[in-house]
């Protein structure tokens, strides 16, 4: 039974920085995590010298459409998921939900089954799936194909409530969600988020009351905040417990809007997401989505009409941007990329922090916060 010790770095240990700490790992779990013990670790079979860099919890991304040249919609297979996860591991993501952009029921079924297979086969980093749509408002569909949009019928509910190996996150426009459907989904363990919606304030609040706990990419593709019509953004900002995703790339949301949002509600209820497309971790300058060409330029993905089509963003960049654009501390930004996503998905006892008993998912960052190495369950994957 091999024991690995991580030494000589600034470790974000139990959500506090420790310069003199040793973190020891056996069988994919953290078995020792001690502050103030510089120089220890000699009893380990392998000692990882962090060389004065940062060791932080691996990032958890709940919205990953693609990576490494692959879109999940085009390759809803175990191999496709493995390629996407491997691409994002280079940027410190140790757990992710491969995400389906609105698709046919057949493709959704294939994606759900492929996720089960990926988890069963031990694909590093895959912890479930995010089904974004197809029950969305056509007015706020963004890049989602209108031809794929549909109602939440019994067939869709039955598909989503089947037992799965990992987490299932489902984004729906709340104006199309009924209380009995919400109960059936939640009772089956599905995590509900609202997005791509033209719902008014009252409808969004009612969805929270039904058990919706997430807001998919706050501000984007939803009814905005107006002083006489607070809309979905107003309902989300007022809510003190729901987790709100933010795409921090400088294109999807203006930094001032992000700062206002963070000042208006608990900071520990925000989650960094990438909304990454296939270009992340590849040299793609364009790709196709449902037959439409998407151009990748200047760090963003756009369709021919200028509509944003996901993002050319990785999680390490999102963390850096959160610090630079909003004034968060490194610790606060890391929490938004690790602790809070784990809590949102109900996985806080398993991952999200460097603490005794948790999965040994780490990323080593240099002082510029660029990833230097990534470990998933104690195995180095980058």
KEKE-3310 file (N, C-alpha, C; in steps of 0.2 Angstrom, whole numbers, plus 5000, padded with zeros to 4 digits):
npx = (5004:5005:5011:5010:5017:5014:5024:5032:5026:5013:4999:4982:4974:4961:4953:4961:4976:4992:5009:5019:5016:5011:5003:4997:4994:4985:4979:4970:4965:4965:4975:4983:4984:4992:4996:5010:5021:5034:5046:5043:5037:5045:5043:5035:5032:5033:5038:5032:5038:5032:5039:5038:5026:5008:4996:4980:4963:4956:4948:4930:4919:4904:4898:4902:4904:4912:4929:4946:4944:4932:4915:4902:4889:4891:4898:4892:4898:4908:4921:4921:4918:4930:4940:4936:4937:4950:4956:4952:4958:4971:4970:4968:4955:4947:4936:4920:4905:4901:4892:4877:4871:4855:4847:4841:4829:4835:4849:4851:4848:4858:4869:4867:4868:4881:4888:4886:4893:4906:4909:4908:4919:4929:4934:4944:4939:4926:4910:4897:4883:4877:4862:4858:4844:4832:4821:4818:4816:4811:4814:4825:4835:4848:4862:4857:4848:4833:4825:4826:4820:4808:4793:4792:4789:4781:4789:4802:4804:4804:4815:4825:4824:4829:4839:4856:4874:4881:4880:4866:4862:4850:4845:4832:4820:4811:4797:4791:4791:4782:4775:4773:4782:4794:4795:4796:4808:4817:4816:4821:4834:4839:4847:4841:4842:4839:4837:4840:4828:4813:4806:4796:4799:4791:4788:4800:4804:4794:4799:4810:4804:4799:4810:4821:4838:4849:4856:4858:4872:4872:4864:4866:4856:4843:4828:4831:4836:4825:4820:4806:4802:4808:4813:4821:4834:4833:4826:4835:4846:4841:4838:4845:4851:4852:4863:4873:4879:4893:4900:4916:4923:4925:4918:4905:4899:4899:4912:4909:4895:4896:4903:4893:4883:4890:4891:4878:4873:4875:4892:4897:4888:4890:4896:4910:4909:4914:4907:4913:4918:4922:4934:4943:4958:4962:4968:4958:4951:4938:4922:4908:4891:4877:4876:4879:4892:4904:4914:4930:4938:4949:4947:4934:4918:4908:4893:4888:4879:4884:4880:4884:4892:4893:4909:4927:4935:4945:4945:4956:4959:4947:4947:4958:4954:4943:4949:4956:4947:4936:4941:4941:4949:4962:4959:4945:4941:4946:4938:4925:4927:4929:4925:4912:4905:4905:4897:4885:4882:4880:4891:4900:4906:4914:4923:4931:4938:4954:4957:4956:4952:4945:4943:4959:4961:4969:4977:4992:4998:5007:5015:5009:4997:4995:4992:5002:5003:4991:4981:4971:4961:4973:4981:4993:4987:4991)
npy = (4994:5010:5025:5042:5058:5075:5090:5105:5117:5130:5126:5124:5120:5112:5124:5134:5143:5135:5136:5127:5112:5095:5083:5068:5053:5038:5025:5033:5042:5055:5053:5059:5075:5088:5103:5114:5105:5105:5097:5084:5068:5059:5046:5041:5032:5039:5056:5071:5086:5102:5113:5126:5131:5132:5121:5116:5112:5101:5107:5108:5106:5110:5112:5107:5107:5102:5098:5096:5095:5088:5088:5084:5082:5078:5066:5057:5046:5034:5035:5048:5056:5053:5059:5073:5075:5072:5082:5094:5091:5095:5108:5109:5104:5092:5085:5083:5088:5082:5090:5091:5100:5106:5093:5078:5066:5053:5056:5061:5050:5042:5049:5049:5035:5033:5041:5033:5022:5027:5031:5018:5012:5019:5031:5045:5059:5060:5063:5063:5069:5084:5089:5100:5108:5099:5108:5122:5140:5147:5160:5163:5155:5156:5149:5136:5124:5128:5118:5107:5110:5106:5100:5096:5081:5065:5055:5061:5064:5051:5046:5054:5050:5038:5026:5031:5031:5042:5059:5068:5083:5094:5107:5118:5128:5137:5141:5131:5120:5109:5106:5093:5086:5092:5086:5073:5072:5077:5068:5057:5060:5069:5084:5100:5115:5131:5140:5148:5155:5165:5168:5177:5186:5181:5168:5162:5162:5154:5142:5140:5137:5125:5117:5119:5121:5127:5140:5142:5148:5163:5178:5176:5172:5174:5182:5198:5210:5222:5238:5238:5226:5213:5200:5185:5186:5195:5187:5177:5184:5189:5177:5167:5155:5147:5140:5149:5149:5156:5162:5167:5175:5187:5190:5185:5190:5206:5213:5222:5219:5206:5209:5217:5207:5198:5206:5207:5195:5179:5175:5162:5155:5155:5148:5144:5141:5134:5132:5126:5123:5112:5117:5120:5115:5111:5115:5121:5132:5134:5126:5114:5116:5108:5108:5122:5134:5138:5151:5152:5164:5177:5172:5168:5160:5161:5161:5163:5174:5182:5177:5171:5156:5145:5144:5148:5143:5138:5130:5135:5147:5153:5154:5163:5174:5177:5182:5193:5201:5203:5206:5196:5186:5174:5162:5163:5163:5150:5142:5145:5137:5124:5120:5125:5120:5107:5106:5111:5100:5090:5083:5086:5079:5071:5077:5092:5100:5100:5089:5077:5061:5064:5063:5062:5074:5085:5101:5108:5124:5137:5152:5162:5157:5147:5130:5117:5103:5090:5079:5065:5057:5053:5049:5055:5065:5074)
npz = (5000:4994:5000:4999:5001:5002:5002:5007:5002:5000:5007:5005:5017:5025:5022:5026:5024:5025:5028:5032:5031:5029:5018:5017:5008:5004:4995:4987:4996:5008:5021:5031:5037:5041:5049:5052:5052:5046:5036:5039:5032:5028:5030:5020:5005:4993:4990:4986:4981:4983:4979:4984:4979:4977:4985:4981:4983:4971:4956:4954:4941:4936:4923:4909:4893:4883:4877:4873:4859:4858:4859:4870:4865:4852:4854:4864:4873:4882:4879:4873:4885:4892:4885:4886:4900:4902:4895:4903:4915:4914:4918:4931:4934:4943:4945:4936:4928:4913:4900:4892:4879:4874:4867:4858:4865:4863:4862:4874:4882:4878:4883:4897:4899:4895:4904:4916:4912:4911:4924:4930:4923:4928:4924:4926:4935:4931:4937:4935:4926:4917:4912:4901:4897:4886:4890:4889:4887:4872:4869:4876:4873:4868:4861:4860:4850:4843:4837:4845:4857:4870:4879:4897:4898:4903:4898:4897:4911:4916:4910:4917:4930:4932:4941:4943:4941:4945:4949:4943:4936:4931:4921:4919:4912:4923:4921:4915:4923:4934:4950:4954:4945:4949:4962:4959:4952:4961:4972:4966:4967:4958:4954:4953:4943:4937:4922:4906:4903:4903:4914:4926:4941:4952:4947:4946:4960:4965:4959:4966:4979:4975:4976:4968:4967:4961:4950:4933:4925:4930:4926:4912:4898:4904:4911:4916:4929:4934:4940:4942:4939:4944:4939:4934:4938:4948:4958:4960:4965:4977:4984:4997:4998:4987:4974:4963:4947:4939:4924:4922:4912:4907:4896:4896:4908:4914:4924:4934:4936:4941:4953:4960:4961:4970:4981:4985:4990:4999:4998:4998:4991:4978:4962:4952:4935:4919:4907:4896:4879:4865:4861:4872:4878:4866:4849:4842:4831:4827:4827:4825:4830:4831:4817:4815:4812:4824:4829:4836:4845:4851:4864:4866:4861:4847:4837:4820:4821:4831:4843:4859:4862:4873:4881:4879:4890:4904:4921:4929:4924:4926:4940:4942:4935:4943:4954:4949:4942:4951:4963:4973:4986:4984:4991:4992:4979:4975:4984:4977:4966:4971:4985:4985:4973:4977:4988:4982:4974:4984:4988:4998:5009:5003:4994:4988:4998:5006:5017:5031:5026:5014:4996:4987:4979:4970:4965:4959:4960:4952:4958:4950:4948:4939:4933:4938:4941:4942:4953:4954:4965:4971:4961:4949:4935:4927)
capx = (5000:5009:5010:5013:5017:5015:5028:5036:5021:5008:4993:4975:4972:4955:4951:4966:4983:4997:5015:5022:5011:5012:4997:4998:4988:4985:4973:4966:4962:4969:4975:4986:4984:4994:4999:5016:5026:5038:5051:5040:5035:5051:5040:5031:5035:5035:5037:5030:5040:5028:5043:5035:5020:5001:4992:4973:4958:4955:4942:4925:4916:4897:4896:4908:4901:4917:4936:4951:4942:4926:4908:4898:4883:4893:4901:4890:4901:4913:4927:4921:4919:4937:4944:4934:4939:4958:4958:4951:4963:4977:4969:4966:4948:4948:4929:4916:4899:4900:4886:4873:4867:4849:4847:4835:4829:4839:4855:4851:4848:4865:4874:4866:4871:4889:4891:4886:4899:4913:4910:4910:4926:4935:4937:4946:4936:4919:4906:4890:4881:4873:4858:4855:4839:4829:4815:4820:4812:4814:4816:4831:4838:4855:4864:4853:4844:4825:4821:4827:4816:4802:4790:4794:4784:4782:4795:4808:4805:4806:4822:4830:4824:4832:4845:4862:4880:4884:4875:4862:4860:4846:4843:4826:4816:4806:4790:4789:4791:4777:4777:4774:4788:4800:4796:4798:4815:4821:4815:4826:4841:4841:4848:4838:4844:4835:4841:4838:4821:4810:4802:4796:4801:4786:4788:4807:4803:4790:4803:4814:4800:4798:4816:4826:4843:4854:4854:4864:4876:4868:4863:4865:4850:4837:4825:4835:4834:4823:4817:4799:4801:4815:4814:4824:4840:4831:4824:4841:4850:4837:4838:4851:4853:4853:4870:4872:4885:4896:4905:4920:4928:4925:4913:4898:4896:4904:4915:4905:4889:4899:4904:4887:4880:4893:4890:4871:4870:4881:4898:4898:4883:4892:4900:4913:4908:4917:4903:4918:4917:4927:4941:4947:4963:4964:4970:4953:4949:4931:4919:4901:4886:4870:4877:4881:4899:4906:4921:4934:4943:4950:4945:4927:4915:4902:4890:4888:4875:4887:4878:4889:4891:4898:4915:4934:4937:4946:4944:4961:4958:4941:4949:4963:4949:4939:4953:4958:4941:4931:4944:4941:4956:4964:4955:4938:4940:4947:4931:4920:4929:4930:4921:4905:4902:4904:4891:4879:4880:4879:4897:4905:4909:4919:4928:4931:4943:4960:4955:4956:4946:4943:4947:4965:4960:4973:4980:4997:4998:5013:5013:5005:4991:4995:4992:5008:5001:4985:4980:4964:4962:4980:4985:4994:4984:4994)
capy = (5000:5015:5031:5048:5064:5082:5094:5111:5122:5133:5121:5127:5115:5114:5131:5139:5142:5133:5135:5121:5106:5088:5080:5061:5050:5031:5022:5038:5046:5059:5049:5063:5082:5092:5110:5115:5099:5105:5092:5077:5065:5054:5039:5040:5029:5044:5063:5076:5092:5107:5118:5132:5133:5131:5115:5118:5106:5100:5111:5104:5110:5107:5114:5106:5105:5099:5099:5091:5094:5084:5090:5079:5081:5074:5060:5055:5040:5034:5038:5055:5059:5052:5064:5079:5075:5072:5089:5098:5089:5099:5115:5108:5101:5085:5082:5087:5085:5083:5093:5090:5106:5103:5087:5074:5061:5048:5058:5062:5043:5039:5053:5046:5028:5034:5043:5027:5017:5030:5030:5011:5010:5023:5037:5050:5065:5060:5061:5063:5073:5090:5089:5107:5108:5104:5111:5129:5145:5148:5167:5164:5149:5157:5145:5130:5124:5128:5112:5102:5112:5102:5101:5091:5076:5059:5051:5064:5063:5044:5045:5057:5048:5031:5026:5032:5030:5048:5065:5071:5090:5096:5114:5119:5135:5136:5142:5124:5115:5108:5104:5086:5084:5093:5082:5066:5072:5078:5062:5052:5062:5074:5091:5105:5121:5135:5143:5149:5156:5171:5168:5183:5185:5176:5161:5160:5161:5148:5136:5139:5134:5118:5113:5121:5124:5130:5145:5140:5154:5169:5184:5174:5168:5174:5188:5202:5214:5229:5240:5237:5219:5210:5195:5179:5188:5198:5181:5173:5188:5189:5170:5167:5148:5144:5141:5153:5148:5162:5161:5172:5175:5194:5191:5183:5195:5212:5212:5226:5215:5201:5212:5219:5201:5195:5210:5207:5189:5176:5174:5155:5152:5156:5143:5145:5136:5136:5132:5125:5120:5108:5121:5120:5110:5109:5120:5122:5139:5134:5119:5114:5114:5107:5111:5129:5135:5142:5153:5153:5170:5182:5169:5167:5156:5164:5159:5168:5180:5185:5174:5167:5149:5142:5148:5145:5145:5133:5132:5138:5154:5156:5156:5169:5180:5179:5186:5199:5205:5205:5207:5190:5183:5167:5157:5164:5160:5143:5140:5145:5132:5118:5119:5127:5115:5100:5107:5111:5093:5086:5079:5090:5074:5067:5081:5100:5102:5096:5087:5070:5057:5066:5061:5065:5077:5091:5104:5112:5130:5141:5159:5165:5153:5142:5123:5113:5096:5088:5073:5063:5051:5052:5048:5061:5064:5080)
capz = (5000:4993:5004:4996:5005:4998:5006:5004:4998:5004:5007:5007:5022:5029:5020:5029:5022:5030:5025:5035:5031:5026:5017:5015:5004:5003:4992:4985:5001:5012:5028:5036:5035:5047:5049:5056:5053:5040:5036:5040:5026:5026:5030:5014:4999:4988:4993:4981:4983:4979:4977:4986:4976:4981:4984:4983:4981:4964:4955:4952:4936:4935:4917:4904:4886:4879:4878:4869:4853:4858:4862:4872:4861:4846:4857:4871:4874:4888:4876:4873:4891:4895:4882:4889:4907:4902:4893:4908:4921:4913:4920:4938:4936:4945:4945:4932:4925:4906:4899:4886:4876:4872:4863:4857:4870:4861:4863:4881:4885:4877:4887:4903:4900:4894:4910:4920:4910:4912:4931:4931:4921:4932:4920:4931:4935:4929:4943:4934:4920:4917:4906:4901:4892:4881:4892:4889:4884:4865:4869:4880:4871:4867:4856:4859:4844:4844:4835:4851:4863:4871:4886:4901:4898:4907:4895:4900:4918:4917:4909:4921:4937:4933:4945:4940:4945:4948:4950:4938:4936:4926:4920:4916:4912:4928:4919:4912:4929:4939:4957:4955:4942:4953:4967:4957:4950:4967:4976:4963:4967:4952:4956:4949:4942:4932:4917:4899:4905:4903:4920:4930:4948:4955:4944:4949:4967:4966:4958:4972:4984:4973:4977:4963:4971:4957:4944:4928:4923:4932:4921:4905:4895:4909:4912:4920:4935:4933:4947:4943:4937:4946:4935:4937:4941:4955:4962:4962:4970:4983:4987:5001:4999:4980:4971:4957:4943:4936:4919:4924:4907:4905:4890:4898:4913:4916:4931:4939:4938:4946:4960:4963:4963:4975:4987:4987:4993:5002:4994:4998:4987:4971:4960:4946:4930:4913:4901:4891:4873:4863:4860:4878:4878:4859:4845:4837:4830:4825:4828:4823:4835:4827:4810:4814:4813:4830:4829:4843:4843:4857:4871:4866:4856:4845:4831:4815:4822:4837:4850:4863:4861:4878:4882:4878:4897:4909:4928:4932:4921:4929:4947:4941:4933:4948:4958:4945:4940:4956:4969:4978:4988:4981:4995:4990:4972:4976:4987:4972:4961:4974:4991:4984:4969:4980:4992:4978:4972:4989:4989:5002:5013:4998:4990:4988:5003:5008:5024:5032:5024:5008:4990:4986:4972:4971:4959:4962:4956:4954:4961:4945:4949:4933:4935:4937:4941:4945:4955:4955:4970:4973:4955:4945:4929:4923)
cpx = (5004:5007:5013:5012:5018:5018:5030:5032:5017:5001:4987:4972:4966:4952:4955:4973:4988:5004:5019:5017:5013:5005:4999:4992:4990:4978:4968:4963:4967:4969:4979:4985:4986:4998:5005:5020:5031:5044:5049:5038:5040:5048:5036:5035:5037:5034:5037:5033:5036:5032:5041:5029:5014:4999:4985:4969:4957:4948:4937:4920:4909:4894:4901:4905:4906:4924:4940:4948:4935:4921:4904:4892:4885:4896:4899:4892:4906:4919:4927:4921:4926:4941:4942:4937:4947:4960:4957:4956:4969:4976:4966:4959:4949:4941:4924:4910:4899:4893:4883:4870:4861:4849:4841:4835:4834:4846:4856:4852:4855:4870:4873:4869:4879:4892:4892:4892:4906:4914:4912:4917:4931:4938:4938:4942:4928:4915:4899:4889:4877:4869:4855:4850:4837:4823:4817:4815:4815:4817:4823:4835:4846:4857:4861:4848:4836:4822:4822:4823:4810:4799:4793:4789:4786:4788:4802:4809:4807:4813:4827:4830:4826:4838:4852:4868:4883:4878:4872:4860:4856:4844:4837:4823:4811:4798:4787:4789:4785:4779:4778:4780:4794:4801:4798:4806:4819:4821:4820:4833:4844:4842:4846:4841:4839:4839:4838:4830:4819:4805:4802:4798:4797:4787:4795:4807:4799:4794:4808:4810:4799:4804:4821:4832:4849:4851:4860:4866:4871:4869:4862:4859:4844:4835:4829:4832:4832:4819:4810:4797:4808:4817:4818:4831:4839:4830:4831:4846:4847:4838:4845:4854:4855:4860:4869:4879:4886:4901:4910:4925:4929:4921:4906:4895:4901:4906:4911:4898:4891:4900:4898:4883:4883:4892:4883:4869:4876:4886:4899:4892:4884:4897:4903:4911:4912:4913:4908:4916:4923:4934:4945:4951:4964:4966:4964:4952:4941:4929:4912:4897:4880:4871:4879:4889:4900:4913:4924:4939:4943:4947:4938:4924:4909:4900:4890:4884:4878:4885:4884:4887:4896:4904:4922:4937:4939:4945:4949:4961:4952:4943:4954:4958:4945:4943:4954:4952:4936:4934:4944:4948:4956:4959:4948:4937:4941:4940:4926:4921:4929:4925:4913:4901:4901:4898:4885:4877:4879:4885:4902:4909:4914:4925:4927:4935:4949:4959:4955:4950:4944:4946:4953:4965:4964:4975:4986:4998:5005:5011:5009:4998:4990:4996:4999:5008:4994:4984:4973:4964:4969:4984:4986:4992:4987:5000)
cpy = (5006:5022:5037:5054:5070:5087:5100:5115:5125:5129:5124:5121:5116:5121:5136:5138:5140:5132:5129:5115:5100:5085:5073:5057:5042:5029:5027:5043:5050:5056:5054:5070:5087:5098:5110:5109:5099:5100:5085:5074:5060:5047:5037:5036:5034:5051:5067:5083:5098:5113:5125:5135:5132:5124:5117:5112:5106:5104:5106:5109:5107:5109:5113:5103:5101:5100:5094:5090:5090:5088:5084:5077:5077:5067:5058:5047:5040:5037:5046:5059:5058:5058:5071:5080:5076:5079:5094:5097:5093:5106:5114:5105:5093:5081:5086:5084:5087:5085:5093:5097:5103:5098:5083:5069:5055:5050:5059:5055:5041:5043:5050:5040:5029:5036:5037:5023:5020:5030:5023:5009:5014:5028:5043:5056:5065:5058:5062:5067:5079:5089:5096:5108:5101:5108:5118:5134:5147:5155:5168:5158:5150:5153:5138:5130:5124:5122:5107:5104:5108:5103:5095:5086:5070:5055:5054:5063:5056:5043:5048:5054:5041:5031:5027:5032:5036:5053:5067:5078:5092:5103:5114:5126:5134:5137:5136:5119:5115:5105:5097:5083:5086:5088:5075:5066:5073:5071:5056:5054:5067:5081:5096:5112:5125:5139:5144:5150:5164:5172:5175:5181:5180:5169:5158:5158:5155:5141:5135:5135:5126:5114:5114:5124:5127:5135:5144:5147:5161:5175:5182:5170:5168:5181:5192:5206:5221:5231:5239:5229:5215:5204:5189:5181:5191:5192:5178:5177:5189:5183:5170:5160:5145:5145:5144:5152:5155:5160:5167:5173:5182:5195:5190:5188:5200:5211:5216:5222:5209:5204:5214:5212:5198:5199:5209:5200:5185:5174:5166:5152:5154:5150:5145:5140:5139:5137:5130:5121:5116:5111:5121:5114:5107:5116:5122:5130:5140:5127:5120:5112:5113:5109:5118:5129:5140:5144:5154:5159:5174:5179:5168:5163:5160:5161:5165:5175:5184:5182:5170:5160:5145:5147:5144:5147:5138:5135:5136:5146:5157:5158:5162:5175:5182:5184:5193:5204:5207:5206:5202:5189:5176:5162:5157:5161:5153:5139:5139:5139:5125:5116:5120:5122:5109:5101:5107:5104:5088:5081:5082:5085:5070:5071:5088:5103:5097:5095:5080:5066:5058:5063:5065:5069:5084:5094:5108:5118:5134:5148:5163:5162:5149:5135:5120:5106:5095:5081:5071:5057:5048:5050:5054:5060:5070:5082)
cpz = (5000:4997:5000:5000:5001:5003:5003:5000:5003:5002:5009:5011:5026:5028:5024:5026:5027:5026:5026:5036:5027:5025:5014:5013:5003:5000:4990:4990:5005:5019:5033:5033:5041:5045:5053:5057:5047:5041:5037:5033:5024:5026:5024:5009:4993:4991:4987:4984:4979:4977:4978:4983:4980:4979:4986:4981:4974:4962:4952:4947:4934:4928:4912:4898:4882:4881:4874:4862:4852:4862:4864:4868:4855:4848:4863:4872:4880:4885:4875:4880:4894:4891:4885:4896:4907:4900:4899:4914:4920:4916:4928:4940:4937:4946:4941:4930:4917:4904:4892:4884:4873:4866:4862:4863:4869:4863:4871:4885:4884:4882:4894:4904:4899:4900:4915:4918:4912:4919:4933:4929:4924:4928:4925:4930:4934:4935:4942:4927:4921:4911:4906:4895:4891:4883:4894:4886:4877:4865:4872:4879:4870:4861:4855:4853:4846:4842:4841:4857:4864:4878:4890:4902:4902:4904:4897:4907:4920:4916:4914:4928:4938:4937:4941:4944:4948:4948:4943:4939:4930:4926:4916:4917:4917:4926:4916:4917:4933:4945:4957:4951:4946:4959:4965:4955:4957:4971:4973:4963:4962:4956:4951:4949:4937:4928:4910:4900:4905:4909:4923:4937:4952:4953:4947:4956:4969:4964:4963:4978:4982:4974:4972:4968:4967:4952:4939:4925:4924:4927:4914:4903:4901:4909:4917:4925:4932:4939:4948:4941:4938:4942:4938:4940:4948:4960:4964:4966:4977:4987:4991:5001:4992:4978:4964:4953:4940:4931:4919:4918:4904:4899:4892:4903:4914:4923:4936:4941:4942:4953:4963:4965:4970:4982:4989:4990:4996:4997:4993:4995:4979:4969:4953:4941:4923:4907:4895:4885:4871:4862:4866:4878:4871:4856:4840:4837:4828:4826:4826:4829:4831:4820:4809:4816:4819:4829:4836:4841:4850:4863:4871:4860:4854:4838:4826:4816:4828:4843:4853:4863:4866:4878:4880:4885:4901:4916:4931:4930:4925:4936:4946:4939:4939:4953:4955:4944:4945:4963:4975:4980:4984:4984:4993:4983:4972:4979:4982:4967:4964:4979:4988:4979:4972:4985:4988:4976:4977:4990:4994:5007:5009:4996:4991:4993:5004:5015:5025:5030:5017:5002:4989:4979:4973:4965:4962:4957:4957:4957:4956:4944:4942:4936:4933:4937:4944:4947:4956:4959:4970:4967:4951:4938:4924:4927)
residu = (UNK:UNK:UNK:UNK:UNK:UNK:UNK:UNK:UNK:UNK:UNK:UNK:UNK:UNK:UNK:UNK:UNK:UNK:UNK:UNK:UNK:UNK:UNK:UNK:UNK:UNK:UNK:UNK:UNK:UNK:UNK:UNK:UNK:UNK:UNK:UNK:UNK:UNK:UNK:UNK:UNK:UNK:UNK:UNK:UNK:UNK:UNK:UNK:UNK:UNK:UNK:UNK:UNK:UNK:UNK:UNK:UNK:UNK:UNK:UNK:UNK:UNK:UNK:UNK:UNK:UNK:UNK:UNK:UNK:UNK:UNK:UNK:UNK:UNK:UNK:UNK:UNK:UNK:UNK:UNK:UNK:UNK:UNK:UNK:UNK:UNK:UNK:UNK:UNK:UNK:UNK:UNK:UNK:UNK:UNK:UNK:UNK:UNK:UNK:UNK:UNK:UNK:UNK:UNK:UNK:UNK:UNK:UNK:UNK:UNK:UNK:UNK:UNK:UNK:UNK:UNK:UNK:UNK:UNK:UNK:UNK:UNK:UNK:UNK:UNK:UNK:UNK:UNK:UNK:UNK:UNK:UNK:UNK:UNK:UNK:UNK:UNK:UNK:UNK:UNK:UNK:UNK:UNK:UNK:UNK:UNK:UNK:UNK:UNK:UNK:UNK:UNK:UNK:UNK:UNK:UNK:UNK:UNK:UNK:UNK:UNK:UNK:UNK:UNK:UNK:UNK:UNK:UNK:UNK:UNK:UNK:UNK:UNK:UNK:UNK:UNK:UNK:UNK:UNK:UNK:UNK:UNK:UNK:UNK:UNK:UNK:UNK:UNK:UNK:UNK:UNK:UNK:UNK:UNK:UNK:UNK:UNK:UNK:UNK:UNK:UNK:UNK:UNK:UNK:UNK:UNK:UNK:UNK:UNK:UNK:UNK:UNK:UNK:UNK:UNK:UNK:UNK:UNK:UNK:UNK:UNK:UNK:UNK:UNK:UNK:UNK:UNK:UNK:UNK:UNK:UNK:UNK:UNK:UNK:UNK:UNK:UNK:UNK:UNK:UNK:UNK:UNK:UNK:UNK:UNK:UNK:UNK:UNK:UNK:UNK:UNK:UNK:UNK:UNK:UNK:UNK:UNK:UNK:UNK:UNK:UNK:UNK:UNK:UNK:UNK:UNK:UNK:UNK:UNK:UNK:UNK:UNK:UNK:UNK:UNK:UNK:UNK:UNK:UNK:UNK:UNK:UNK:UNK:UNK:UNK:UNK:UNK:UNK:UNK:UNK:UNK:UNK:UNK:UNK:UNK:UNK:UNK:UNK:UNK:UNK:UNK:UNK:UNK:UNK:UNK:UNK:UNK:UNK:UNK:UNK:UNK:UNK:UNK:UNK:UNK:UNK:UNK:UNK:UNK:UNK:UNK:UNK:UNK:UNK:UNK:UNK:UNK:UNK:UNK:UNK:UNK:UNK:UNK:UNK:UNK:UNK:UNK:UNK:UNK:UNK:UNK:UNK:UNK:UNK:UNK:UNK:UNK:UNK:UNK:UNK:UNK:UNK:UNK:UNK:UNK:UNK:UNK:UNK:UNK:UNK:UNK:UNK:UNK:UNK:UNK:UNK:UNK:UNK:UNK:UNK:UNK:UNK:UNK:UNK:UNK:UNK:UNK:UNK:UNK:UNK:UNK:UNK)
# end
